[in-house]
Amino acid sequence: MGKHLTQQELVSLLSAASQKVEIGASYKHYKNQLSYTVLDLAIQESDEDVVVVYRADYEDGIKFTRPLKSWLQNVAWQDKMVPRFTKI
């Protein structure tokens, strides 16, 4: 089994992530234009990557997690590259 990050390293990862994704802010998804509210940032226990914890602002308000790398990713959509999520 690999070496785990220290508590200080995990806190540092979360701090850096909070500079890129705002907790409490609403974001729209590129494909459906629906909005989601970021509830928190967390560490995925299995690989110690940062994940975004967010809630749908429609219907039943289901909560999701998505790796930070994926959240920040640009994706091909309608013949151009666009952010997966955009702050609104």
C-alpha positions in Angstrom: 0.0 0.0 0.0 1.3 3.5 -0.9 2.2 6.2 1.5 -0.7 8.5 2.5 -0.5 12.2 2.5 -0.1 14.0 5.8 -3.0 15.9 7.4 -1.1 19.1 6.5 -0.8 18.1 2.9 -4.5 17.3 2.7 -5.4 20.6 4.2 -3.1 22.3 1.7 -4.8 20.5 -1.2 -8.2 21.7 0.0 -7.0 25.2 0.5 -5.6 25.3 -3.1 -8.9 23.9 -4.4 -10.9 26.6 -2.6 -9.1 29.2 -4.7 -10.5 27.5 -7.8 -14.1 26.6 -6.7 -16.1 28.8 -4.4 -18.1 27.0 -1.7 -21.7 28.3 -1.6 -21.6 29.6 -5.2 -23.9 28.4 -8.0 -22.5 27.0 -11.2 -24.1 26.0 -14.4 -23.3 22.8 -16.3 -22.3 23.3 -20.0 -24.6 20.7 -21.4 -27.9 21.3 -19.7 -27.5 24.8 -18.3 -29.0 23.6 -15.0 -27.5 25.1 -11.9 -25.8 23.4 -9.0 -24.6 24.8 -5.7 -21.2 23.9 -4.3 -21.6 22.6 -0.8 -18.1 21.7 0.1 -14.7 20.4 -1.0 -13.6 17.0 0.3 -10.9 14.4 0.0 -11.8 11.2 -1.8 -10.5 8.6 0.7 -9.5 6.0 -1.8 -7.0 8.1 -3.8 -6.8 11.3 -1.7 -7.9 13.5 -4.7 -10.0 16.6 -4.0 -13.7 16.2 -4.9 -16.4 18.9 -5.2 -19.5 18.2 -3.2 -22.5 19.8 -4.9 -26.3 19.9 -5.0 -28.7 20.1 -7.9 -30.7 23.3 -7.7 -33.7 21.6 -9.3 -36.2 18.8 -8.6 -35.1 16.8 -5.5 -31.8 18.6 -4.9 -29.7 15.4 -5.2 -26.2 15.7 -3.9 -23.2 14.7 -6.1 -19.4 14.5 -5.9 -17.1 15.1 -8.8 -13.3 15.1 -8.9 -11.9 18.6 -8.9 -9.9 17.9 -12.0 -13.1 16.9 -13.9 -15.0 19.9 -12.4 -12.4 22.3 -13.8 -12.0 20.6 -17.1 -12.8 22.1 -20.5 -14.9 19.9 -22.7 -15.7 19.9 -26.4 -19.3 21.1 -27.0 -20.9 22.3 -30.2 -17.5 22.6 -32.0 -15.7 24.6 -29.3 -14.0 24.0 -26.0 -16.0 25.2 -23.0 -15.7 24.9 -19.2 -17.6 21.9 -17.8 -19.0 24.2 -15.0 -19.2 28.0 -15.1 -19.9 30.1 -12.0 -23.1 32.2 -12.2 
